[in-house]
Amino acid sequence: MTTHRALTTTVLGCALTAALAMAGPAAPQPATTRPPATATPRTSGPARTVADAAVPTTARAAEPARPATATATAATSTTIRTPDGRLRGAAHDGYRTFEGVPYAAPPVGGLRWAPPHRAVPWSGVRDATRPASACPQPAGEVPGGSTDEDCLHLNVTTPDDAAPARPKPVIVWLHGGGFTTGAGSSYDAHRMATRGDVVVVTVDYRLGALGFLAHTGLPGSGTFGLADQQAALRWVRAGIGAFGGDPHNVTLAGESAGGYSVCAQLASPAAAGLFDRAIIESGPCTGSPDRPFAPSSVPLSTARATGADLAAKVGCGSAHDALACLRHVPVSRLLAAQAGDQQPARSTPLLPADPGAAIAAGRFQHVPVLIGNNHDEGNGWAAGIVQAGYPVTPDTWPDVAATFFPAPGEARAVVREYPVHDGDGGPVFGAAIGDADFACPTARTDTLLAAQVPVWRYEFADEHAPPLTSGTPPFPLGAPHASELPYLFDLGGRPRDLTAAQRRLADTMVDYWTRFARTADPNGPSSPPWSRHTVLSLAPDHIVPTGTARARHHCAFWDDTRAAGQP
């Protein structure tokens, strides 16, 4: 692993992990496999792929209780009938939640590293008042981590008056976390659901090596997590009507790795017809593996090499049947051996081309898109690297730049474009990361998309956004990666400490996002107008269109760098 990737992984990981650790989890997440399910399947039989079945389901085991503030209220209105059986959710003040709802069979045993399969419907009333286990991952966002492979579940938040006779727009949220960490239950969506009058679905999908292993002769190599997302979307198309959602008005949204997942689904032929609009937050479709802080895809050959390394580390490299050997390796051992970051594999049936290339060629789902990034995306990583013992001064900047921008001649160009003076090294480093990995790739993605579909672009610019990490950073972070999320969700089920002005901004953002989900146009009578031809700058003191964001982010420099054959 290169120095810059090692630091990216070990120093910080995804900033959201720290944010959610501070906020506290929505519910305790067990780190071990749950006890056997209490519900009894109605039938049994050979597994079928989700592509062959409209609504995948499975019985869920007992789960740890939610905090007392989210205790379920027994009421007839919280029990609904889905195509797979009855569910009992939880009633809250103005909204209902249905958590831990299965959308595919547990990917265990022979289904480990297999496309998602349909699960068996249940009999009786299934408890949906508590979240299910997060997908296997190391400790971080999920306290203690998780080793439970029975994790293909989703959570539905719906306004009280949502009903099949009055269906509401649906937003399907894909969490971030570098394709290695994260959980749908970390995102309390009740503010979005109630203020925006929409149904929100948050999804768990396979992560790490369990979600993205590639191996010669293994169908679905490198894309199992993406296949899970498509299975969840099929479940939504077939079953969300029972919750009062409109299956014909589905917006796929995500942040960071979740945002890049949206890019991948835009470019995946298998996702055709599964969603009607797209929201991409800080996950530009033109990411590159040589930009280690933003998600990207990798060639199948690279993914297979990573898979071979994993097999060797866990003692399966020389096995007669390496896949059979790998399927018997305990989850904890796989987690310890997997690479610190993961990327989906392209040149595969699910993802034939890199999303950026597919969009440039016009081979993607032509739906309206809302896309954006944060003003100071790179500051969190820069601060962590500085605190890890890599100060950025006029003397050290050339060496730091050479570590993180290693293409021939690139570091010297970066040092010239982003000069460091005494006392400003951290923010300058953060600006270079943010521009190279997020702001300028987002601008390129915007340009490619806008030539073919309606696109609305924003920049989240609240320089006083609540900090995502504990402690005192070495310099003010401004609006770093993931800092927009508390304005849309209560992370970990607990509201962030927003000022009155920030709460108004949060309301405005929810209004924009949900109106886009409803009509493909975020504008409304109560919010400042947003033009498709400019970038909307989102901050408490200036929610205005601006045409200067791209120039401010040195994108001409990075475009020239790419044109010269550098990443």
Disulfide bonds with the S-S distance in Angstrom:
Cys135-Cys151 2.11
Cys263-Cys285 2.03
Cys316-Cys325 2.07
Cys440-Cys555 2.28
